[in-house]
Amino acid sequence: TYSNWRATGGLEPWLAAAQVPIIQDVDTRRLTRHLRSVGVMRGVIGAGEDADDRSRAALEACPSMVGLDLASRVSTKEPYTWGDPRARHHIVAYDYGIKRNILRLFTENDCRVTVVPADTPAAKALESEPDGVFLSNGPGDPEAVAYAPEIIRAITMDGIPTFGICLGHQLLGLTFGGSTVKMPYGHRGGNHPVKEVDTGRVLITSQNHGFAVTGNDQSVTGAAELEVTHVNLNDGTIEGLRHRELPVFGVQYHPEAAPGPHDARPLFQEFLSALRGAIR
């Protein structure tokens, strides 16, 4: 029942119309403690007399996130442009699941962006002589995006300034010999403290990822060409990396988050400065 004089209906029919499930008679505190102990698990909500059998069947049919290349599913199928064609800078963005707010921030900083499919060959992407290459965020297991490291290596070896966020950051780690791991809990939310290794400055960041580049605050495992630039203060995982010689860097968190903290917005300016300072 509802009592507010402005109400036009109850919660249950409103959620049903929106196809949002409701759970009851479930000890959610116990469920939370279980997940806290064992880590992220697949789950299903069932209803009806045979809910258990149907739920088990649904779970068995749901693949594990490990080994899934979801980037190819969500990527654009054809290239497209974003921004004023008269803009000062031209960036090629690899779409592994790119967020519109990233494109908006680039255009606000006098850039036009050519967004290309995730599997676009390096030679094709560089035909337009971009000032820089952006590797976007996206879903799935980075190690399953097996076609990406060869492409990224060809781009970076050409000396093009390259910036990766989230999945793009993980793919940079793989490109230069590193590895990734599925995290037991993942990072979700807009209040994760991250430390800049060089300065000790702490940033409050927005994050949404279940995989991480393997290593610690000293090094990226198996990738001697990379150095760690940022670490998570909650669990010590790598949050940023940079190539020791090439104009290449990436961050695990989302500096473009909106709504969300803006502590890390200067990373976009760092990338833009690399574009302006690049020898072309």
BELTA-V217745 format. One record per residue. N is the residue number from 0. PHI is phi as a letter, one per 40 degrees, with the letter a starting at -180 (* if undefined). Layout:
n={N	N}
phi={PHI	PHI}
This chain:
n={0	1	2	3	4	5	6	7	8	9	10	11	12	13	14	15	16	17	18	19	20	21	22	23	24	25	26	27	28	29	30	31	32	33	34	35	36	37	38	39	40	41	42	43	44	45	46	47	48	49	50	51	52	53	54	55	56	57	58	59	60	61	62	63	64	65	66	67	68	69	70	71	72	73	74	75	76	77	78	79	80	81	82	83	84	85	86	87	88	89	90	91	92	93	94	95	96	97	98	99	100	101	102	103	104	105	106	107	108	109	110	111	112	113	114	115	116	117	118	119	120	121	122	123	124	125	126	127	128	129	130	131	132	133	134	135	136	137	138	139	140	141	142	143	144	145	146	147	148	149	150	151	152	153	154	155	156	157	158	159	160	161	162	163	164	165	166	167	168	169	170	171	172	173	174	175	176	177	178	179	180	181	182	183	184	185	186	187	188	189	190	191	192	193	194	195	196	197	198	199	200	201	202	203	204	205	206	207	208	209	210	211	212	213	214	215	216	217	218	219	220	221	222	223	224	225	226	227	228	229	230	231	232	233	234	235	236	237	238	239	240	241	242	243	244	245	246	247	248	249	250	251	252	253	254	255	256	257	258	259	260	261	262	263	264	265	266	267	268	269	270	271	272	273	274	275	276	277	278	279}
phi={*	b	b	c	c	c	c	b	a	c	c	c	c	c	c	c	c	c	f	b	c	b	b	a	f	b	c	c	c	c	c	c	c	c	c	c	c	b	g	c	b	c	a	a	b	b	a	h	c	b	d	c	c	c	c	c	c	c	c	c	c	c	c	c	c	c	g	c	c	c	d	c	c	c	c	d	c	b	c	a	b	a	h	c	c	c	d	c	b	b	b	c	b	c	c	b	h	c	c	c	c	c	c	c	c	c	c	c	b	g	b	b	b	b	c	b	d	c	b	c	d	d	d	c	c	c	d	c	f	c	c	a	b	b	b	c	c	i	c	g	c	c	c	c	c	c	c	c	d	c	c	c	c	c	c	c	c	c	g	c	d	b	b	b	b	f	d	c	c	c	c	c	d	c	d	b	h	c	b	b	b	c	c	c	b	g	b	b	h	b	b	c	c	b	b	c	c	c	b	g	c	b	b	c	b	c	b	a	a	b	b	a	c	c	i	a	c	b	a	c	d	g	b	c	c	b	b	c	b	a	b	c	c	c	b	g	c	c	b	a	a	a	c	c	b	c	c	b	a	a	b	c	c	b	c	c	d	a	c	i	c	b	d	c	d	d	c	c	c	c	c	c	c	c	c	c	c	c	c	b}
